[in-house]
Amino acid sequence: VFGQIPYNPLMTLYEYSTHLSSLLDISSFPDISLNGVQIGAEDRELKKVAFAVDASLHSIREAVKEKADILVVHHGLFWGHPIAIDGDHYRRVKEAIEGGLMLYAAHIPLDAHPLYGNNAMIASILSLEEKEGFGEWKGKTIGVKGMLPKEMDADEIATALGFTGPGLRMIDVGKKSFRSVAIVSGAGSSDLEDAIKAGVDLFITGEIKHDVYWSAVESGLSVLAGGHYRSEVFGVSALKEYTNHLGIDTVFI
């Protein structure tokens, strides 16, 4: 896929953001996130792009320190309702504007993308076979279901995905290994019932709510929750590699 991308080192800031919006088809998603450019900047030749999961004060400051022209994130600053430019929000916006940094967000479109999305990348890392769409969100399929190429236990899967440390949670129903899996990154509690109906061995997500615990246990569904953040580094990392192949310098924060 990367080999088909034209080398274009003279792209401008807004040409790049427009290209991302087209690539991710953001206009077709009824997402509460303000997908696309959230903080504008003076248009200029694009020299460096920073990537992060969250538009935190830390990631914005680091992007400015790295002399990035634009910061591309999965979780932006605006979520469907007006918010006062005050407090923490003010500090984030101020740092970006003063640093000449454009902020670009892609939320659900980056979960759902069939090549560069969080779920597609998890499926790719696990070499999933017999893949099909899974998990409907407002008429859009965002997850992936399929078969592992061989039986794998929970530790092998967690290690392959980098699901390590205190964020890892497992609902263990006694199965030692797994073959069929369903994947929905981030907060996947609402898709657990679909995973039960699909009859898969394992549901892979980021975080789950307490109220689905007994549904999983009583149905015999194992759940691997790697942490919301850890399950959503994949999409922005894939966009970073995509951007490298456009001939543009990048950094992951």
Sequence and secondary structure as in RCSB ss.txt:
>XXXX:A:sequence
VFGQIPYNPLMTLYEYSTHLSSLLDISSFPDISLNGVQIGAEDRELKKVAFAVDASLHSIREAVKEKADILVVHH
GLFWGHPIAIDGDHYRRVKEAIEGGLMLYAAHIPLDAHPLYGNNAMIASILSLEEKEGFGEWKGKTIGVKGMLPK
EMDADEIATALGFTGPGLRMIDVGKKSFRSVAIVSGAGSSDLEDAIKAGVDLFITGEIKHDVYWSAVESGLSVLA
GGHYRSEVFGVSALKEYTNHLGIDTVFI
>XXXX:A:secstr
 GGGS   TT BHHHHHHHHHHHHTGGG   SB  EEEE     B  EEEEEEE  HHHHHHHHHTT SEEEEEE
 S BSS   S HHHHHHHHHHHHTT EEEE SHHHHH TTTSHHHHHHHHTT EEEEEEEEETTEEEEEEEEEEE
EE HHHHHHHHT  STT EEE  S S EEEEEE  SB GGGHHHHHHHT SEEEESB  GGGHHHHHHHT EEEE
  TTGGGSHHHHHHHHHHHTTT EEEE 
